[in-house]
Amino acid sequence: MDIRVDPALAAPPFEQVRDQIAAQIMDGRLADQARLPAIRALATSLGLAANTVAKAYAELEASGLVVTAGRNGTRVVGQTVADAGLTEAADAYIAAARSRGLDTDALVSLVRTRAAS
């Protein structure tokens, strides 16, 4: 796992760590069930406080990309589990759009417009 924190960036260190780990999960560099480094070990290697890495891990867990199991550490969640959260969100979006009278074409158009911005 390759993570670099740049103090010159506007993004706080925990966001940089979170975003880089998330990117590595999403592009497959961190495989399903891969174990992330211990919080203290990663913090030490990056020159950060343990709480900074802990916050990044907590946000990754809240987003469904990793799961923490106490002394068993933090592991990458399989894409099928992570994708399930996205599927639920998509279903809720579709239901809300349909209740407002949007058809499939309007729904897709809205998503494309928002994704491009």
PDB file as gemmi writes it, atoms N, CA and C in Angstrom:
CRYST1    1.000    1.000    1.000  90.00  90.00  90.00 P 1                      
ATOM      1  N   MET A   1       0.855  -1.171   0.000  1.00  0.00           N  
ATOM      2  CA  MET A   1       0.000   0.000   0.000  1.00  0.00           C  
ATOM      3  C   MET A   1       0.898   1.231   0.000  1.00  0.00           C  
ATOM      4  N   ASP A   2       0.686   2.080  -0.990  1.00  0.00           N  
ATOM      5  CA  ASP A   2       1.495   3.281  -1.142  1.00  0.00           C  
ATOM      6  C   ASP A   2       0.646   4.500  -0.817  1.00  0.00           C  
ATOM      7  N   ILE A   3       0.992   5.191   0.264  1.00  0.00           N  
ATOM      8  CA  ILE A   3       0.271   6.392   0.668  1.00  0.00           C  
ATOM      9  C   ILE A   3       1.289   7.493   0.917  1.00  0.00           C  
ATOM     10  N   ARG A   4       0.965   8.664   0.408  1.00  0.00           N  
ATOM     11  CA  ARG A   4       1.822   9.830   0.633  1.00  0.00           C  
ATOM     12  C   ARG A   4       0.942  10.979   1.107  1.00  0.00           C  
ATOM     13  N   VAL A   5       1.388  11.649   2.145  1.00  0.00           N  
ATOM     14  CA  VAL A   5       0.676  12.813   2.660  1.00  0.00           C  
ATOM     15  C   VAL A   5       1.490  14.050   2.304  1.00  0.00           C  
ATOM     16  N   ASP A   6       0.832  14.983   1.644  1.00  0.00           N  
ATOM     17  CA  ASP A   6       1.490  16.220   1.220  1.00  0.00           C  
ATOM     18  C   ASP A   6       0.984  17.372   2.086  1.00  0.00           C  
ATOM     19  N   PRO A   7       1.838  17.896   2.982  1.00  0.00           N  
ATOM     20  CA  PRO A   7       1.392  18.986   3.857  1.00  0.00           C  
ATOM     21  C   PRO A   7       1.053  20.272   3.099  1.00  0.00           C  
ATOM     22  N   ALA A   8       1.497  20.393   1.857  1.00  0.00           N  
ATOM     23  CA  ALA A   8       1.213  21.588   1.064  1.00  0.00           C  
ATOM     24  C   ALA A   8      -0.215  21.596   0.510  1.00  0.00           C  
ATOM     25  N   LEU A   9      -0.870  20.444   0.508  1.00  0.00           N  
ATOM     26  CA  LEU A   9      -2.239  20.373  -0.009  1.00  0.00           C  
ATOM     27  C   LEU A   9      -3.227  20.981   0.983  1.00  0.00           C  
ATOM     28  N   ALA A  10      -4.326  21.496   0.462  1.00  0.00           N  
ATOM     29  CA  ALA A  10      -5.366  22.069   1.315  1.00  0.00           C  
ATOM     30  C   ALA A  10      -6.116  20.990   2.097  1.00  0.00           C  
ATOM     31  N   ALA A  11      -6.206  19.795   1.530  1.00  0.00           N  
ATOM     32  CA  ALA A  11      -6.927  18.695   2.194  1.00  0.00           C  
ATOM     33  C   ALA A  11      -6.171  18.266   3.443  1.00  0.00           C  
ATOM     34  N   PRO A  12      -6.882  18.083   4.564  1.00  0.00           N  
ATOM     35  CA  PRO A  12      -6.210  17.625   5.779  1.00  0.00           C  
ATOM     36  C   PRO A  12      -5.637  16.219   5.595  1.00  0.00           C  
ATOM     37  N   PRO A  13      -4.638  15.863   6.403  1.00  0.00           N  
ATOM     38  CA  PRO A  13      -3.992  14.550   6.251  1.00  0.00           C  
ATOM     39  C   PRO A  13      -4.955  13.368   6.307  1.00  0.00           C  
ATOM     40  N   PHE A  14      -5.953  13.400   7.200  1.00  0.00           N  
ATOM     41  CA  PHE A  14      -6.858  12.249   7.285  1.00  0.00           C  
ATOM     42  C   PHE A  14      -7.611  12.057   5.972  1.00  0.00           C  
ATOM     43  N   GLU A  15      -7.975  13.161   5.298  1.00  0.00           N  
ATOM     44  CA  GLU A  15      -8.669  13.050   4.014  1.00  0.00           C  
ATOM     45  C   GLU A  15      -7.746  12.494   2.938  1.00  0.00           C  
ATOM     46  N   GLN A  16      -6.495  12.894   2.962  1.00  0.00           N  
ATOM     47  CA  GLN A  16      -5.537  12.381   1.989  1.00  0.00           C  
ATOM     48  C   GLN A  16      -5.364  10.875   2.164  1.00  0.00           C  
ATOM     49  N   VAL A  17      -5.232  10.437   3.419  1.00  0.00           N  
ATOM     50  CA  VAL A  17      -5.085   9.000   3.704  1.00  0.00           C  
ATOM     51  C   VAL A  17      -6.348   8.262   3.276  1.00  0.00           C  
ATOM     52  N   ARG A  18      -7.498   8.765   3.689  1.00  0.00           N  
ATOM     53  CA  ARG A  18      -8.785   8.132   3.343  1.00  0.00           C  
ATOM     54  C   ARG A  18      -8.957   8.020   1.835  1.00  0.00           C  
ATOM     55  N   ASP A  19      -8.722   9.118   1.132  1.00  0.00           N  
ATOM     56  CA  ASP A  19      -8.941   9.135  -0.313  1.00  0.00           C  
ATOM     57  C   ASP A  19      -7.987   8.203  -1.054  1.00  0.00           C  
ATOM     58  N   GLN A  20      -6.738   8.131  -0.606  1.00  0.00           N  
ATOM     59  CA  GLN A  20      -5.776   7.254  -1.276  1.00  0.00           C  
ATOM     60  C   GLN A  20      -6.096   5.781  -1.036  1.00  0.00           C  
ATOM     61  N   ILE A  21      -6.502   5.441   0.188  1.00  0.00           N  
ATOM     62  CA  ILE A  21      -6.885   4.051   0.462  1.00  0.00           C  
ATOM     63  C   ILE A  21      -8.142   3.699  -0.331  1.00  0.00           C  
ATOM     64  N   ALA A  22      -9.127   4.596  -0.342  1.00  0.00           N  
ATOM     65  CA  ALA A  22     -10.361   4.347  -1.100  1.00  0.00           C  
ATOM     66  C   ALA A  22     -10.055   4.129  -2.574  1.00  0.00           C  
ATOM     67  N   ALA A  23      -9.177   4.945  -3.132  1.00  0.00           N  
ATOM     68  CA  ALA A  23      -8.815   4.801  -4.549  1.00  0.00           C  
ATOM     69  C   ALA A  23      -8.162   3.453  -4.809  1.00  0.00           C  
ATOM     70  N   GLN A  24      -7.309   3.006  -3.884  1.00  0.00           N  
ATOM     71  CA  GLN A  24      -6.630   1.722  -4.060  1.00  0.00           C  
ATOM     72  C   GLN A  24      -7.603   0.553  -3.928  1.00  0.00           C  
ATOM     73  N   ILE A  25      -8.637   0.718  -3.119  1.00  0.00           N  
ATOM     74  CA  ILE A  25      -9.668  -0.322  -3.012  1.00  0.00           C  
ATOM     75  C   ILE A  25     -10.487  -0.361  -4.304  1.00  0.00           C  
ATOM     76  N   MET A  26     -10.911   0.806  -4.761  1.00  0.00           N  
ATOM     77  CA  MET A  26     -11.785   0.877  -5.929  1.00  0.00           C  
ATOM     78  C   MET A  26     -11.102   0.414  -7.212  1.00  0.00           C  
ATOM     79  N   ASP A  27      -9.788   0.651  -7.325  1.00  0.00           N  
ATOM     80  CA  ASP A  27      -9.113   0.226  -8.559  1.00  0.00           C  
ATOM     81  C   ASP A  27      -8.483  -1.158  -8.451  1.00  0.00           C  
ATOM     82  N   GLY A  28      -8.690  -1.830  -7.316  1.00  0.00           N  
ATOM     83  CA  GLY A  28      -8.244  -3.208  -7.181  1.00  0.00           C  
ATOM     84  C   GLY A  28      -6.834  -3.405  -6.664  1.00  0.00           C  
ATOM     85  N   ARG A  29      -6.111  -2.321  -6.385  1.00  0.00           N  
ATOM     86  CA  ARG A  29      -4.765  -2.493  -5.822  1.00  0.00           C  
ATOM     87  C   ARG A  29      -4.824  -3.079  -4.421  1.00  0.00           C  
ATOM     88  N   LEU A  30      -5.901  -2.811  -3.705  1.00  0.00           N  
ATOM     89  CA  LEU A  30      -6.141  -3.462  -2.416  1.00  0.00           C  
ATOM     90  C   LEU A  30      -7.284  -4.448  -2.628  1.00  0.00           C  
ATOM     91  N   ALA A  31      -6.962  -5.714  -2.537  1.00  0.00           N  
ATOM     92  CA  ALA A  31      -7.919  -6.772  -2.864  1.00  0.00           C  
ATOM     93  C   ALA A  31      -8.900  -7.018  -1.724  1.00  0.00           C  
ATOM     94  N   ASP A  32      -9.977  -7.705  -2.064  1.00  0.00           N  
ATOM     95  CA  ASP A  32     -10.964  -8.153  -1.093  1.00  0.00           C  
ATOM     96  C   ASP A  32     -10.261  -8.875   0.046  1.00  0.00           C  
ATOM     97  N   GLN A  33     -10.592  -8.493   1.260  1.00  0.00           N  
ATOM     98  CA  GLN A  33     -10.063  -9.081   2.492  1.00  0.00           C  
ATOM     99  C   GLN A  33      -8.605  -8.713   2.785  1.00  0.00           C  
ATOM    100  N   ALA A  34      -8.007  -7.829   1.988  1.00  0.00           N  
ATOM    101  CA  ALA A  34      -6.643  -7.375   2.289  1.00  0.00           C  
ATOM    102  C   ALA A  34      -6.664  -6.663   3.636  1.00  0.00           C  
ATOM    103  N   ARG A  35      -5.662  -6.946   4.441  1.00  0.00           N  
ATOM    104  CA  ARG A  35      -5.586  -6.330   5.761  1.00  0.00           C  
ATOM    105  C   ARG A  35      -4.820  -5.011   5.663  1.00  0.00           C  
ATOM    106  N   LEU A  36      -5.411  -3.966   6.205  1.00  0.00           N  
ATOM    107  CA  LEU A  36      -4.747  -2.670   6.241  1.00  0.00           C  
ATOM    108  C   LEU A  36      -3.734  -2.662   7.383  1.00  0.00           C  
ATOM    109  N   PRO A  37      -2.713  -1.829   7.282  1.00  0.00           N  
ATOM    110  CA  PRO A  37      -1.745  -1.739   8.375  1.00  0.00           C  
ATOM    111  C   PRO A  37      -2.439  -1.295   9.668  1.00  0.00           C  
ATOM    112  N   ALA A  38      -1.873  -1.684  10.786  1.00  0.00           N  
ATOM    113  CA  ALA A  38      -2.389  -1.222  12.074  1.00  0.00           C  
ATOM    114  C   ALA A  38      -2.334   0.306  12.100  1.00  0.00           C  
ATOM    115  N   ILE A  39      -3.258   0.910  12.794  1.00  0.00           N  
ATOM    116  CA  ILE A  39      -3.344   2.368  12.844  1.00  0.00           C  
ATOM    117  C   ILE A  39      -2.027   2.985  13.288  1.00  0.00           C  
ATOM    118  N   ARG A  40      -1.477   2.500  14.377  1.00  0.00           N  
ATOM    119  CA  ARG A  40      -0.223   3.082  14.886  1.00  0.00           C  
ATOM    120  C   ARG A  40       0.926   2.885  13.914  1.00  0.00           C  
ATOM    121  N   ALA A  41       0.984   1.724  13.287  1.00  0.00           N  
ATOM    122  CA  ALA A  41       2.071   1.452  12.344  1.00  0.00           C  
ATOM    123  C   ALA A  41       1.998   2.397  11.147  1.00  0.00           C  
ATOM    124  N   LEU A  42       0.800   2.580  10.594  1.00  0.00           N  
ATOM    125  CA  LEU A  42       0.655   3.477   9.451  1.00  0.00           C  
ATOM    126  C   LEU A  42       0.924   4.921   9.863  1.00  0.00           C  
ATOM    127  N   ALA A  43       0.414   5.314  11.025  1.00  0.00           N  
ATOM    128  CA  ALA A  43       0.645   6.679  11.507  1.00  0.00           C  
ATOM    129  C   ALA A  43       2.137   6.952  11.662  1.00  0.00           C  
ATOM    130  N   THR A  44       2.853   6.010  12.237  1.00  0.00           N  
ATOM    131  CA  THR A  44       4.294   6.171  12.422  1.00  0.00           C  
ATOM    132  C   THR A  44       5.005   6.286  11.082  1.00  0.00           C  
ATOM    133  N   SER A  45       4.650   5.424  10.140  1.00  0.00           N  
ATOM    134  CA  SER A  45       5.333   5.445   8.841  1.00  0.00           C  
ATOM    135  C   SER A  45       5.047   6.728   8.057  1.00  0.00           C  
ATOM    136  N   LEU A  46       3.891   7.350   8.309  1.00  0.00           N  
ATOM    137  CA  LEU A  46       3.533   8.584   7.607  1.00  0.00           C  
ATOM    138  C   LEU A  46       3.895   9.842   8.390  1.00  0.00           C  
ATOM    139  N   GLY A  47       4.339   9.656   9.633  1.00  0.00           N  
ATOM    140  CA  GLY A  47       4.659  10.807  10.472  1.00  0.00           C  
ATOM    141  C   GLY A  47       3.425  11.556  10.945  1.00  0.00           C  
ATOM    142  N   LEU A  48       2.345  10.809  11.164  1.00  0.00           N  
ATOM    143  CA  LEU A  48       1.080  11.396  11.595  1.00  0.00           C  
ATOM    144  C   LEU A  48       0.709  10.905  12.986  1.00  0.00           C  
ATOM    145  N   ALA A  49      -0.234  11.591  13.604  1.00  0.00           N  
ATOM    146  CA  ALA A  49      -0.790  11.125  14.871  1.00  0.00           C  
ATOM    147  C   ALA A  49      -1.698   9.926  14.602  1.00  0.00           C  
ATOM    148  N   ALA A  50      -1.749   9.009  15.557  1.00  0.00           N  
ATOM    149  CA  ALA A  50      -2.596   7.821  15.406  1.00  0.00           C  
ATOM    150  C   ALA A  50      -4.060   8.214  15.207  1.00  0.00           C  
ATOM    151  N   ASN A  51      -4.509   9.272  15.870  1.00  0.00           N  
ATOM    152  CA  ASN A  51      -5.906   9.709  15.723  1.00  0.00           C  
ATOM    153  C   ASN A  51      -6.231  10.131  14.293  1.00  0.00           C  
ATOM    154  N   THR A  52      -5.236  10.639  13.575  1.00  0.00           N  
ATOM    155  CA  THR A  52      -5.445  11.051  12.184  1.00  0.00           C  
ATOM    156  C   THR A  52      -5.760   9.838  11.316  1.00  0.00           C  
ATOM    157  N   VAL A  53      -4.971   8.784  11.477  1.00  0.00           N  
ATOM    158  CA  VAL A  53      -5.202   7.554  10.707  1.00  0.00           C  
ATOM    159  C   VAL A  53      -6.493   6.885  11.172  1.00  0.00           C  
ATOM    160  N   ALA A  54      -6.749   6.915  12.487  1.00  0.00           N  
ATOM    161  CA  ALA A  54      -7.983   6.320  13.013  1.00  0.00           C  
ATOM    162  C   ALA A  54      -9.212   6.995  12.402  1.00  0.00           C  
ATOM    163  N   LYS A  55      -9.153   8.317  12.232  1.00  0.00           N  
ATOM    164  CA  LYS A  55     -10.281   9.034  11.621  1.00  0.00           C  
ATOM    165  C   LYS A  55     -10.461   8.613  10.163  1.00  0.00           C  
ATOM    166  N   ALA A  56      -9.363   8.454   9.436  1.00  0.00           N  
ATOM    167  CA  ALA A  56      -9.445   8.002   8.040  1.00  0.00           C  
ATOM    168  C   ALA A  56     -10.066   6.611   7.974  1.00  0.00           C  
ATOM    169  N   TYR A  57      -9.612   5.695   8.844  1.00  0.00           N  
ATOM    170  CA  TYR A  57     -10.156   4.340   8.864  1.00  0.00           C  
ATOM    171  C   TYR A  57     -11.644   4.356   9.217  1.00  0.00           C  
ATOM    172  N   ALA A  58     -12.031   5.199  10.185  1.00  0.00           N  
ATOM    173  CA  ALA A  58     -13.439   5.274  10.589  1.00  0.00           C  
ATOM    174  C   ALA A  58     -14.314   5.735   9.427  1.00  0.00           C  
ATOM    175  N   GLU A  59     -13.831   6.695   8.661  1.00  0.00           N  
ATOM    176  CA  GLU A  59     -14.611   7.168   7.514  1.00  0.00           C  
ATOM    177  C   GLU A  59     -14.683   6.119   6.409  1.00  0.00           C  
ATOM    178  N   LEU A  60     -13.603   5.368   6.233  1.00  0.00           N  
ATOM    179  CA  LEU A  60     -13.627   4.273   5.255  1.00  0.00           C  
ATOM    180  C   LEU A  60     -14.636   3.208   5.676  1.00  0.00           C  
ATOM    181  N   GLU A  61     -14.687   2.944   6.978  1.00  0.00           N  
ATOM    182  CA  GLU A  61     -15.648   1.953   7.474  1.00  0.00           C  
ATOM    183  C   GLU A  61     -17.076   2.469   7.310  1.00  0.00           C  
ATOM    184  N   ALA A  62     -17.295   3.736   7.615  1.00  0.00           N  
ATOM    185  CA  ALA A  62     -18.632   4.321   7.470  1.00  0.00           C  
ATOM    186  C   ALA A  62     -19.104   4.288   6.019  1.00  0.00           C  
ATOM    187  N   SER A  63     -18.167   4.375   5.087  1.00  0.00           N  
ATOM    188  CA  SER A  63     -18.538   4.337   3.670  1.00  0.00           C  
ATOM    189  C   SER A  63     -18.666   2.914   3.135  1.00  0.00           C  
ATOM    190  N   GLY A  64     -18.388   1.919   3.984  1.00  0.00           N  
ATOM    191  CA  GLY A  64     -18.574   0.529   3.576  1.00  0.00           C  
ATOM    192  C   GLY A  64     -17.414  -0.085   2.822  1.00  0.00           C  
ATOM    193  N   LEU A  65     -16.259   0.582   2.817  1.00  0.00           N  
ATOM    194  CA  LEU A  65     -15.115   0.045   2.076  1.00  0.00           C  
ATOM    195  C   LEU A  65     -14.250  -0.892   2.904  1.00  0.00           C  
ATOM    196  N   VAL A  66     -14.273  -0.723   4.224  1.00  0.00           N  
ATOM    197  CA  VAL A  66     -13.492  -1.590   5.108  1.00  0.00           C  
ATOM    198  C   VAL A  66     -14.350  -1.974   6.302  1.00  0.00           C  
ATOM    199  N   VAL A  67     -13.895  -2.990   7.006  1.00  0.00           N  
ATOM    200  CA  VAL A  67     -14.544  -3.391   8.245  1.00  0.00           C  
ATOM    201  C   VAL A  67     -13.451  -3.616   9.286  1.00  0.00           C  
ATOM    202  N   THR A  68     -13.705  -3.138  10.501  1.00  0.00           N  
ATOM    203  CA  THR A  68     -12.749  -3.303  11.587  1.00  0.00           C  
ATOM    204  C   THR A  68     -13.294  -4.342  12.549  1.00  0.00           C  
ATOM    205  N   ALA A  69     -12.443  -5.301  12.883  1.00  0.00           N  
ATOM    206  CA  ALA A  69     -12.854  -6.386  13.774  1.00  0.00           C  
ATOM    207  C   ALA A  69     -11.924  -6.450  14.982  1.00  0.00           C  
ATOM    208  N   GLY A  70     -11.871  -5.367  15.736  1.00  0.00           N  
ATOM    209  CA  GLY A  70     -11.065  -5.330  16.958  1.00  0.00           C  
ATOM    210  C   GLY A  70      -9.626  -5.726  16.730  1.00  0.00           C  
ATOM    211  N   ARG A  71      -9.182  -6.727  17.474  1.00  0.00           N  
ATOM    212  CA  ARG A  71      -7.791  -7.175  17.383  1.00  0.00           C  
ATOM    213  C   ARG A  71      -7.464  -7.861  16.059  1.00  0.00           C  
ATOM    214  N   ASN A  72      -8.478  -8.219  15.303  1.00  0.00           N  
ATOM    215  CA  ASN A  72      -8.249  -8.841  13.997  1.00  0.00           C  
ATOM    216  C   ASN A  72      -7.931  -7.809  12.920  1.00  0.00           C  
ATOM    217  N   GLY A  73      -7.960  -6.545  13.276  1.00  0.00           N  
ATOM    218  CA  GLY A  73      -7.548  -5.498  12.358  1.00  0.00           C  
ATOM    219  C   GLY A  73      -8.644  -5.026  11.423  1.00  0.00           C  
ATOM    220  N   THR A  74      -8.215  -4.228  10.478  1.00  0.00           N  
ATOM    221  CA  THR A  74      -9.121  -3.629   9.501  1.00  0.00           C  
ATOM    222  C   THR A  74      -8.867  -4.267   8.147  1.00  0.00           C  
ATOM    223  N   ARG A  75      -9.938  -4.735   7.533  1.00  0.00           N  
ATOM    224  CA  ARG A  75      -9.822  -5.424   6.244  1.00  0.00           C  
ATOM    225  C   ARG A  75     -10.712  -4.766   5.201  1.00  0.00           C  
ATOM    226  N   VAL A  76     -10.278  -4.908   3.960  1.00  0.00           N  
ATOM    227  CA  VAL A  76     -11.058  -4.424   2.825  1.00  0.00           C  
ATOM    228  C   VAL A  76     -12.299  -5.294   2.692  1.00  0.00           C  
ATOM    229  N   VAL A  77     -13.427  -4.644   2.482  1.00  0.00           N  
ATOM    230  CA  VAL A  77     -14.685  -5.357   2.279  1.00  0.00           C  
ATOM    231  C   VAL A  77     -14.780  -5.713   0.802  1.00  0.00           C  
ATOM    232  N   GLY A  78     -15.288  -6.888   0.516  1.00  0.00           N  
ATOM    233  CA  GLY A  78     -15.457  -7.294  -0.877  1.00  0.00           C  
ATOM    234  C   GLY A  78     -16.305  -6.296  -1.639  1.00  0.00           C  
ATOM    235  N   GLN A  79     -16.004  -6.089  -2.897  1.00  0.00           N  
ATOM    236  CA  GLN A  79     -16.741  -5.134  -3.712  1.00  0.00           C  
ATOM    237  C   GLN A  79     -18.233  -5.435  -3.735  1.00  0.00           C  
ATOM    238  N   THR A  80     -18.607  -6.702  -3.654  1.00  0.00           N  
ATOM    239  CA  THR A  80     -20.037  -7.007  -3.687  1.00  0.00           C  
ATOM    240  C   THR A  80     -20.732  -6.408  -2.474  1.00  0.00           C  
ATOM    241  N   VAL A  81     -20.060  -6.417  -1.321  1.00  0.00           N  
ATOM    242  CA  VAL A  81     -20.651  -5.827  -0.122  1.00  0.00           C  
ATOM    243  C   VAL A  81     -20.673  -4.309  -0.249  1.00  0.00           C  
ATOM    244  N   ALA A  82     -19.554  -3.720  -0.706  1.00  0.00           N  
ATOM    245  CA  ALA A  82     -19.499  -2.268  -0.882  1.00  0.00           C  
ATOM    246  C   ALA A  82     -20.509  -1.826  -1.934  1.00  0.00           C  
ATOM    247  N   ASP A  83     -20.632  -2.584  -3.013  1.00  0.00           N  
ATOM    248  CA  ASP A  83     -21.571  -2.246  -4.074  1.00  0.00           C  
ATOM    249  C   ASP A  83     -23.016  -2.350  -3.602  1.00  0.00           C  
ATOM    250  N   ALA A  84     -23.274  -3.215  -2.618  1.00  0.00           N  
ATOM    251  CA  ALA A  84     -24.630  -3.354  -2.106  1.00  0.00           C  
ATOM    252  C   ALA A  84     -25.116  -2.030  -1.533  1.00  0.00           C  
ATOM    253  N   GLY A  85     -24.234  -1.304  -0.856  1.00  0.00           N  
ATOM    254  CA  GLY A  85     -24.604   0.007  -0.332  1.00  0.00           C  
ATOM    255  C   GLY A  85     -24.953   0.975  -1.442  1.00  0.00           C  
ATOM    256  N   LEU A  86     -24.197   0.914  -2.525  1.00  0.00           N  
ATOM    257  CA  LEU A  86     -24.491   1.776  -3.672  1.00  0.00           C  
ATOM    258  C   LEU A  86     -25.803   1.374  -4.327  1.00  0.00           C  
ATOM    259  N   THR A  87     -26.065   0.082  -4.384  1.00  0.00           N  
ATOM    260  CA  THR A  87     -27.319  -0.396  -4.963  1.00  0.00           C  
ATOM    261  C   THR A  87     -28.502   0.109  -4.151  1.00  0.00           C  
ATOM    262  N   GLU A  88     -28.379   0.052  -2.823  1.00  0.00           N  
ATOM    263  CA  GLU A  88     -29.452   0.557  -1.967  1.00  0.00           C  
ATOM    264  C   GLU A  88     -29.656   2.050  -2.184  1.00  0.00           C  
ATOM    265  N   ALA A  89     -28.559   2.801  -2.298  1.00  0.00           N  
ATOM    266  CA  ALA A  89     -28.659   4.243  -2.534  1.00  0.00           C  
ATOM    267  C   ALA A  89     -29.309   4.523  -3.890  1.00  0.00           C  
ATOM    268  N   ALA A  90     -28.929   3.754  -4.898  1.00  0.00           N  
ATOM    269  CA  ALA A  90     -29.515   3.925  -6.229  1.00  0.00           C  
ATOM    270  C   ALA A  90     -31.008   3.617  -6.200  1.00  0.00           C  
ATOM    271  N   ASP A  91     -31.376   2.546  -5.495  1.00  0.00           N  
ATOM    272  CA  ASP A  91     -32.795   2.193  -5.395  1.00  0.00           C  
ATOM    273  C   ASP A  91     -33.597   3.311  -4.733  1.00  0.00           C  
ATOM    274  N   ALA A  92     -33.031   3.906  -3.677  1.00  0.00           N  
ATOM    275  CA  ALA A  92     -33.715   5.003  -2.984  1.00  0.00           C  
ATOM    276  C   ALA A  92     -33.849   6.218  -3.902  1.00  0.00           C  
ATOM    277  N   TYR A  93     -32.790   6.500  -4.665  1.00  0.00           N  
ATOM    278  CA  TYR A  93     -32.820   7.621  -5.614  1.00  0.00           C  
ATOM    279  C   TYR A  93     -33.888   7.387  -6.685  1.00  0.00           C  
ATOM    280  N   ILE A  94     -33.916   6.194  -7.222  1.00  0.00           N  
ATOM    281  CA  ILE A  94     -34.896   5.866  -8.264  1.00  0.00           C  
ATOM    282  C   ILE A  94     -36.315   6.003  -7.719  1.00  0.00           C  
ATOM    283  N   ALA A  95     -36.548   5.495  -6.518  1.00  0.00           N  
ATOM    284  CA  ALA A  95     -37.882   5.590  -5.923  1.00  0.00           C  
ATOM    285  C   ALA A  95     -38.285   7.049  -5.715  1.00  0.00           C  
ATOM    286  N   ALA A  96     -37.344   7.872  -5.232  1.00  0.00           N  
ATOM    287  CA  ALA A  96     -37.644   9.291  -5.015  1.00  0.00           C  
ATOM    288  C   ALA A  96     -37.926   9.995  -6.340  1.00  0.00           C  
ATOM    289  N   ALA A  97     -37.131   9.683  -7.361  1.00  0.00           N  
ATOM    290  CA  ALA A  97     -37.325  10.307  -8.672  1.00  0.00           C  
ATOM    291  C   ALA A  97     -38.662   9.894  -9.277  1.00  0.00           C  
ATOM    292  N   ARG A  98     -38.991   8.618  -9.164  1.00  0.00           N  
ATOM    293  CA  ARG A  98     -40.268   8.126  -9.709  1.00  0.00           C  
ATOM    294  C   ARG A  98     -41.450   8.792  -8.998  1.00  0.00           C  
ATOM    295  N   SER A  99     -41.324   8.985  -7.673  1.00  0.00           N  
ATOM    296  CA  SER A  99     -42.424   9.604  -6.928  1.00  0.00           C  
ATOM    297  C   SER A  99     -42.632  11.060  -7.333  1.00  0.00           C  
ATOM    298  N   ARG A 100     -41.609  11.645  -7.965  1.00  0.00           N  
ATOM    299  CA  ARG A 100     -41.713  13.022  -8.456  1.00  0.00           C  
ATOM    300  C   ARG A 100     -42.043  13.073  -9.950  1.00  0.00           C  
ATOM    301  N   GLY A 101     -42.306  11.901 -10.526  1.00  0.00           N  
ATOM    302  CA  GLY A 101     -42.746  11.842 -11.905  1.00  0.00           C  
ATOM    303  C   GLY A 101     -41.657  11.742 -12.962  1.00  0.00           C  
ATOM    304  N   LEU A 102     -40.400  11.540 -12.574  1.00  0.00           N  
ATOM    305  CA  LEU A 102     -39.327  11.413 -13.567  1.00  0.00           C  
ATOM    306  C   LEU A 102     -39.380  10.037 -14.219  1.00  0.00           C  
ATOM    307  N   ASP A 103     -39.214  10.012 -15.539  1.00  0.00           N  
ATOM    308  CA  ASP A 103     -39.120   8.733 -16.238  1.00  0.00           C  
ATOM    309  C   ASP A 103     -37.646   8.323 -16.318  1.00  0.00           C  
ATOM    310  N   THR A 104     -37.375   7.162 -16.889  1.00  0.00           N  
ATOM    311  CA  THR A 104     -36.013   6.630 -16.943  1.00  0.00           C  
ATOM    312  C   THR A 104     -35.069   7.563 -17.683  1.00  0.00           C  
ATOM    313  N   ASP A 105     -35.497   8.108 -18.814  1.00  0.00           N  
ATOM    314  CA  ASP A 105     -34.628   9.006 -19.584  1.00  0.00           C  
ATOM    315  C   ASP A 105     -34.246  10.243 -18.771  1.00  0.00           C  
ATOM    316  N   ALA A 106     -35.204  10.824 -18.074  1.00  0.00           N  
ATOM    317  CA  ALA A 106     -34.929  12.012 -17.263  1.00  0.00           C  
ATOM    318  C   ALA A 106     -33.996  11.675 -16.104  1.00  0.00           C  
ATOM    319  N   LEU A 107     -34.208  10.500 -15.525  1.00  0.00           N  
ATOM    320  CA  LEU A 107     -33.360  10.029 -14.432  1.00  0.00           C  
ATOM    321  C   LEU A 107     -31.911   9.886 -14.895  1.00  0.00           C  
ATOM    322  N   VAL A 108     -31.708   9.207 -16.008  1.00  0.00           N  
ATOM    323  CA  VAL A 108     -30.362   8.981 -16.553  1.00  0.00           C  
ATOM    324  C   VAL A 108     -29.722  10.307 -16.935  1.00  0.00           C  
ATOM    325  N   SER A 109     -30.489  11.190 -17.531  1.00  0.00           N  
ATOM    326  CA  SER A 109     -29.975  12.500 -17.923  1.00  0.00           C  
ATOM    327  C   SER A 109     -29.500  13.291 -16.705  1.00  0.00           C  
ATOM    328  N   LEU A 110     -30.274  13.241 -15.640  1.00  0.00           N  
ATOM    329  CA  LEU A 110     -29.903  13.943 -14.414  1.00  0.00           C  
ATOM    330  C   LEU A 110     -28.608  13.388 -13.831  1.00  0.00           C  
ATOM    331  N   VAL A 111     -28.478  12.073 -13.809  1.00  0.00           N  
ATOM    332  CA  VAL A 111     -27.256  11.448 -13.289  1.00  0.00           C  
ATOM    333  C   VAL A 111     -26.054  11.845 -14.145  1.00  0.00           C  
ATOM    334  N   ARG A 112     -26.203  11.798 -15.457  1.00  0.00           N  
ATOM    335  CA  ARG A 112     -25.092  12.175 -16.350  1.00  0.00           C  
ATOM    336  C   ARG A 112     -24.681  13.625 -16.134  1.00  0.00           C  
ATOM    337  N   THR A 113     -25.658  14.502 -15.996  1.00  0.00           N  
ATOM    338  CA  THR A 113     -25.360  15.921 -15.787  1.00  0.00           C  
ATOM    339  C   THR A 113     -24.611  16.130 -14.477  1.00  0.00           C  
ATOM    340  N   ARG A 114     -25.085  15.494 -13.421  1.00  0.00           N  
ATOM    341  CA  ARG A 114     -24.452  15.651 -12.104  1.00  0.00           C  
ATOM    342  C   ARG A 114     -23.074  15.008 -12.069  1.00  0.00           C  
ATOM    343  N   ALA A 115     -22.901  13.884 -12.726  1.00  0.00           N  
ATOM    344  CA  ALA A 115     -21.606  13.194 -12.729  1.00  0.00           C  
ATOM    345  C   ALA A 115     -20.561  13.979 -13.506  1.00  0.00           C  
ATOM    346  N   ALA A 116     -20.996  14.746 -14.492  1.00  0.00           N  
ATOM    347  CA  ALA A 116     -20.062  15.525 -15.313  1.00  0.00           C  
ATOM    348  C   ALA A 116     -19.605  16.798 -14.610  1.00  0.00           C  
ATOM    349  N   SER A 117     -20.329  17.213 -13.575  1.00  0.00           N  
ATOM    350  CA  SER A 117     -19.956  18.477 -12.915  1.00  0.00           C  
ATOM    351  C   SER A 117     -19.017  18.272 -11.759  1.00  0.00           C  
TER     352      SER A 117                                                      
END                                                                             
